[in-house]
Amino acid sequence: MVAEHKVASVAAIQNFGSFVFASFAPIVTGWVVDTTHSFNLALVIAAGVTFAGALCYFFIVKTRID
């Protein structure tokens, strides 16, 4: 998918994006809990995001690393 000499850069960009979006998780969770007075929807959202991420890796990553 990526040239061998750019793997570290791509991994760093991916991690940066993950941490930026993960910083919004407590804010969104707090808003959902304040709005619904329950953690149920917040947990469903977290499960959905996790499942979507797993699907992305399943369909995007094609080569196995041995």
Buried (B, 14 or more C-beta within 10 A) or exposed (E): EEEEEEEEEEEEEEEEEEEEEEEEEEEBBEEBBEEEEEEEEBEEBBEEBEEEEEEEEEEEEEEEEE
